[in-house]
Amino acid sequence: MSARDSNRKRATAKDPEDEVETTMSPSSRGRGRASDDAADGRSTRAQQRRAQRRAAILAAARRVFSQKGYHEASIGDIIDEAQIARGTFYLYFNSKREIFAELRDAFLELIRGSVRRISLDPSDGAPLQQMRANFRRVMTVVLEHEQLAAIMLRDPMSFDADTRVEVEQFFDQIITLVERAIEVGHALGMARECDRHTIAVAALGALREILRRMIDARQHTAGGDTGAGSAQHERADSSAGPPETADAFPEIEQLVDELLAFFARGVFT
Protein backbone atom coordinates (compact mmCIF):
# COMPACT_ATOMS: atom_id res chain seq x y z
CA MET A 1 0.00 0.00 0.00
CA SER A 2 1.43 3.40 -0.97
CA ALA A 3 1.93 6.23 1.58
CA ARG A 4 -0.84 8.18 -0.15
CA ASP A 5 -3.27 5.26 0.12
CA SER A 6 -2.27 4.77 3.76
CA ASN A 7 -2.91 8.42 4.58
CA ARG A 8 -6.26 8.35 2.76
CA LYS A 9 -7.33 5.23 4.63
CA ARG A 10 -6.32 6.74 7.96
CA ALA A 11 -8.10 10.01 7.18
CA THR A 12 -11.38 8.22 6.46
CA ALA A 13 -11.13 5.68 9.28
CA LYS A 14 -13.26 6.33 12.35
CA ASP A 15 -12.01 6.39 15.89
CA PRO A 16 -14.16 3.92 17.89
CA GLU A 17 -14.70 6.62 20.50
CA ASP A 18 -16.35 8.80 17.86
CA GLU A 19 -18.92 6.09 17.12
CA VAL A 20 -20.77 6.77 20.36
CA GLU A 21 -22.40 9.95 19.22
CA THR A 22 -23.10 8.53 15.77
CA THR A 23 -24.99 5.52 17.11
CA MET A 24 -26.93 7.76 19.47
CA SER A 25 -27.99 10.14 16.69
CA PRO A 26 -31.60 10.11 15.39
CA SER A 27 -32.16 7.36 12.87
CA SER A 28 -34.68 9.45 11.04
CA ARG A 29 -33.51 11.53 8.13
CA GLY A 30 -35.13 14.23 6.06
CA ARG A 31 -36.38 16.29 9.00
CA GLY A 32 -35.36 19.45 7.25
CA ARG A 33 -32.85 22.09 8.16
CA ALA A 34 -32.92 21.42 11.90
CA SER A 35 -31.80 17.86 11.29
CA ASP A 36 -29.01 19.05 8.95
CA ASP A 37 -27.83 21.57 11.54
CA ALA A 38 -27.76 18.86 14.20
CA ALA A 39 -25.73 16.59 11.92
CA ASP A 40 -23.31 19.45 11.20
CA GLY A 41 -22.95 20.04 14.92
CA ARG A 42 -22.17 16.38 15.56
CA SER A 43 -19.62 16.39 12.75
CA THR A 44 -17.94 19.51 14.14
CA ARG A 45 -17.76 18.02 17.63
CA ALA A 46 -16.31 14.78 16.25
CA GLN A 47 -13.64 16.74 14.36
CA GLN A 48 -12.81 18.70 17.51
CA ARG A 49 -12.47 15.49 19.50
CA ARG A 50 -10.18 13.99 16.87
CA ALA A 51 -8.01 17.12 16.85
CA GLN A 52 -7.85 17.07 20.65
CA ARG A 53 -6.99 13.37 20.70
CA ARG A 54 -4.27 13.84 18.10
CA ALA A 55 -2.78 16.70 20.12
CA ALA A 56 -2.91 14.55 23.26
CA ILE A 57 -1.00 11.73 21.50
CA LEU A 58 1.64 14.21 20.32
CA ALA A 59 1.97 15.61 23.86
CA ALA A 60 2.38 12.10 25.24
CA ALA A 61 5.04 11.29 22.63
CA ARG A 62 6.87 14.50 23.48
CA ARG A 63 7.02 13.53 27.16
CA VAL A 64 8.11 9.96 26.41
CA PHE A 65 10.85 10.99 23.96
CA SER A 66 12.10 13.62 26.39
CA GLN A 67 12.27 11.16 29.28
CA LYS A 68 13.55 8.05 27.49
CA GLY A 69 15.23 9.34 24.36
CA TYR A 70 14.14 8.37 20.87
CA HIS A 71 15.85 4.98 20.67
CA GLU A 72 14.60 3.66 24.02
CA ALA A 73 11.04 4.93 23.57
CA SER A 74 8.44 2.63 22.02
CA ILE A 75 4.98 3.02 20.59
CA GLY A 76 3.75 1.07 23.61
CA ASP A 77 5.24 3.72 25.90
CA ILE A 78 3.42 6.45 23.98
CA ILE A 79 0.15 4.50 24.07
CA ASP A 80 0.47 4.01 27.83
CA GLU A 81 1.33 7.66 28.41
CA ALA A 82 -1.61 8.82 26.27
CA GLN A 83 -3.94 6.22 27.83
CA ILE A 84 -5.38 5.15 24.50
CA ALA A 85 -5.94 1.87 22.68
CA ARG A 86 -3.27 0.66 20.25
CA GLY A 87 -5.75 0.86 17.38
CA THR A 88 -6.45 4.50 18.22
CA PHE A 89 -2.75 5.34 17.90
CA TYR A 90 -2.59 3.88 14.39
CA LEU A 91 -5.58 5.93 13.29
CA TYR A 92 -3.41 9.02 13.73
CA PHE A 93 0.18 7.88 13.13
CA ASN A 94 1.80 5.03 11.23
CA SER A 95 4.99 4.73 13.25
CA LYS A 96 7.27 6.13 15.92
CA ARG A 97 9.31 7.84 13.21
CA GLU A 98 6.23 9.59 11.83
CA ILE A 99 5.18 11.06 15.17
CA PHE A 100 8.76 12.09 15.89
CA ALA A 101 8.98 13.80 12.48
CA GLU A 102 5.90 15.86 13.31
CA LEU A 103 7.40 16.95 16.63
CA ARG A 104 10.67 17.82 14.87
CA ASP A 105 8.88 19.89 12.23
CA ALA A 106 6.84 21.69 14.89
CA PHE A 107 10.03 22.63 16.74
CA LEU A 108 11.63 23.96 13.56
CA GLU A 109 8.55 26.10 12.89
CA LEU A 110 8.81 27.52 16.41
CA ILE A 111 12.45 28.45 15.78
CA ARG A 112 11.65 29.94 12.38
CA GLY A 113 8.79 31.93 13.86
CA SER A 114 11.08 33.45 16.49
CA VAL A 115 13.53 34.89 13.95
CA ARG A 116 12.68 38.27 12.42
CA ARG A 117 14.28 39.78 9.33
CA ILE A 118 16.67 42.62 10.20
CA SER A 119 15.06 45.90 9.18
CA LEU A 120 16.76 49.11 8.07
CA ASP A 121 13.81 51.20 9.21
CA PRO A 122 15.04 53.43 12.09
CA SER A 123 11.72 52.95 13.85
CA ASP A 124 12.55 49.24 14.26
CA GLY A 125 15.68 50.01 16.26
CA ALA A 126 19.38 49.50 15.61
CA PRO A 127 20.24 46.31 13.67
CA LEU A 128 22.38 45.05 16.55
CA GLN A 129 19.44 45.38 18.92
CA GLN A 130 17.23 43.53 16.44
CA MET A 131 19.82 40.73 16.37
CA ARG A 132 19.77 40.66 20.17
CA ALA A 133 15.98 40.38 20.10
CA ASN A 134 16.27 37.43 17.70
CA PHE A 135 18.73 35.71 20.04
CA ARG A 136 16.44 36.28 22.99
CA ARG A 137 13.37 34.95 21.20
CA VAL A 138 15.21 31.80 20.09
CA MET A 139 16.51 31.17 23.62
CA THR A 140 13.05 31.79 25.09
CA VAL A 141 11.37 29.42 22.62
CA VAL A 142 13.90 26.67 23.38
CA LEU A 143 13.49 26.99 27.15
CA GLU A 144 9.70 27.32 26.96
CA HIS A 145 9.54 24.13 24.85
CA GLU A 146 12.10 22.27 26.90
CA GLN A 147 10.77 18.80 26.11
CA LEU A 148 10.96 19.33 22.35
CA ALA A 149 14.37 20.94 22.64
CA ALA A 150 15.70 18.10 24.79
CA ILE A 151 14.69 15.58 22.11
CA MET A 152 16.46 17.50 19.35
CA LEU A 153 19.61 18.47 21.27
CA ARG A 154 20.54 15.13 22.76
CA ASP A 155 23.23 12.84 21.41
CA PRO A 156 22.37 12.14 17.75
CA MET A 157 23.75 8.62 18.14
CA SER A 158 20.69 7.83 20.25
CA PHE A 159 18.61 7.90 17.04
CA ASP A 160 18.36 5.15 14.47
CA ALA A 161 20.18 5.76 11.17
CA ASP A 162 17.20 7.14 9.24
CA THR A 163 16.06 9.41 12.06
CA ARG A 164 19.64 10.63 12.57
CA VAL A 165 19.62 11.79 8.94
CA GLU A 166 16.33 13.62 9.51
CA VAL A 167 17.66 15.32 12.66
CA GLU A 168 20.78 16.45 10.81
CA GLN A 169 18.55 17.82 8.05
CA PHE A 170 16.77 19.81 10.75
CA PHE A 171 20.06 21.33 11.89
CA ASP A 172 21.10 21.94 8.28
CA GLN A 173 18.02 24.13 7.97
CA ILE A 174 19.05 26.03 11.11
CA ILE A 175 22.54 26.51 9.62
CA THR A 176 20.91 27.96 6.50
CA LEU A 177 18.98 30.45 8.66
CA VAL A 178 22.24 31.51 10.37
CA GLU A 179 24.03 31.83 7.03
CA ARG A 180 21.30 34.16 5.78
CA ALA A 181 21.56 36.24 8.95
CA ILE A 182 25.33 36.57 8.43
CA GLU A 183 24.77 37.54 4.81
CA VAL A 184 22.34 40.28 5.87
CA GLY A 185 24.79 41.41 8.55
CA HIS A 186 27.55 41.70 5.97
CA ALA A 187 25.30 43.68 3.62
CA LEU A 188 24.52 46.07 6.50
CA GLY A 189 28.21 46.50 7.31
CA MET A 190 27.80 44.70 10.65
CA ALA A 191 29.71 41.51 9.76
CA ARG A 192 33.12 41.05 8.19
CA GLU A 193 33.70 39.09 5.02
CA CYS A 194 33.93 35.42 6.05
CA ASP A 195 33.13 31.86 5.12
CA ARG A 196 29.46 32.01 6.10
CA HIS A 197 28.99 28.25 6.24
CA THR A 198 31.98 27.69 8.56
CA ILE A 199 30.87 30.46 10.91
CA ALA A 200 27.25 29.26 10.86
CA VAL A 201 28.29 25.69 11.74
CA ALA A 202 30.52 26.96 14.55
CA ALA A 203 27.79 29.24 15.90
CA LEU A 204 25.19 26.49 15.84
CA GLY A 205 27.57 24.02 17.50
CA ALA A 206 28.26 26.45 20.35
CA LEU A 207 24.60 27.39 20.81
CA ARG A 208 23.49 23.76 20.58
CA GLU A 209 25.90 22.66 23.33
CA ILE A 210 25.03 25.58 25.61
CA LEU A 211 21.31 24.92 25.27
CA ARG A 212 21.72 21.17 25.77
CA ARG A 213 23.70 21.74 28.95
CA MET A 214 21.23 24.35 30.19
CA ILE A 215 18.27 22.03 29.67
CA ASP A 216 20.02 19.06 31.28
CA ALA A 217 21.02 21.28 34.21
CA ARG A 218 17.48 22.64 34.64
CA GLN A 219 16.02 19.14 34.54
CA HIS A 220 18.66 17.81 36.92
CA THR A 221 18.03 20.68 39.35
CA ALA A 222 14.27 20.10 39.17
CA GLY A 223 14.75 16.34 39.52
CA GLY A 224 12.43 15.93 36.56
CA ASP A 225 14.57 13.99 34.09
CA THR A 226 15.34 10.48 35.23
CA GLY A 227 14.72 8.69 31.95
CA ALA A 228 17.08 6.77 29.71
CA GLY A 229 17.98 9.90 27.74
CA SER A 230 19.23 11.60 30.88
CA ALA A 231 21.03 8.48 32.10
CA GLN A 232 22.85 8.26 28.80
CA HIS A 233 24.30 11.74 29.30
CA GLU A 234 25.16 11.06 32.91
CA ARG A 235 27.20 8.03 31.82
CA ALA A 236 28.89 10.05 29.08
CA ASP A 237 29.76 12.90 31.46
CA SER A 238 30.70 10.74 34.45
CA SER A 239 34.42 11.41 34.01
CA ALA A 240 33.83 15.17 34.03
CA GLY A 241 32.60 15.33 37.63
CA PRO A 242 29.12 15.99 39.05
CA PRO A 243 26.40 17.20 36.66
CA GLU A 244 25.87 20.93 36.24
CA THR A 245 23.00 22.66 37.99
CA ALA A 246 20.82 25.47 36.69
CA ASP A 247 22.76 28.13 38.61
CA ALA A 248 25.87 27.29 36.56
CA PHE A 249 24.39 29.47 33.80
CA PRO A 250 23.51 33.18 33.90
CA GLU A 251 20.00 34.53 33.51
CA ILE A 252 18.72 34.60 29.95
CA GLU A 253 19.32 38.36 29.45
CA GLN A 254 22.98 38.10 30.45
CA LEU A 255 23.37 34.89 28.45
CA VAL A 256 21.98 36.57 25.33
CA ASP A 257 24.41 39.50 25.78
CA GLU A 258 27.36 37.13 26.22
CA LEU A 259 26.46 35.12 23.13
CA LEU A 260 25.87 38.21 21.01
CA ALA A 261 29.20 39.71 22.11
CA PHE A 262 30.97 36.43 21.37
CA PHE A 263 29.46 36.00 17.91
CA ALA A 264 29.88 39.70 17.03
CA ARG A 265 33.37 40.35 18.42
CA GLY A 266 34.91 37.06 19.47
CA VAL A 267 36.97 36.80 22.66
CA PHE A 268 40.27 38.60 22.08
CA THR A 269 40.60 42.39 21.93
Secondary structure by P-SEA (a helix, b strand, c coil): ccaaaaaaaaaaccccccccccccccccccccaaaaaaaaaaaaaaaaaaaaaaaaaaaaaaaaaaacccccccaaaaaaaacccaaaaaaccccaaaaaaaaaaaaaaaaaaaccccccccccccaaaaaaaaaaaaaaaaaaaaaaaaaaacccccccaaaaaaaaaaaaaaaaaaaaaaaaaaaaccccccaaaaaaaaaaaaaaaaaaaaaaaaaaaacccccaaaaaaaaaaccccccccccccccaaaaaaaaaaaaaccccc
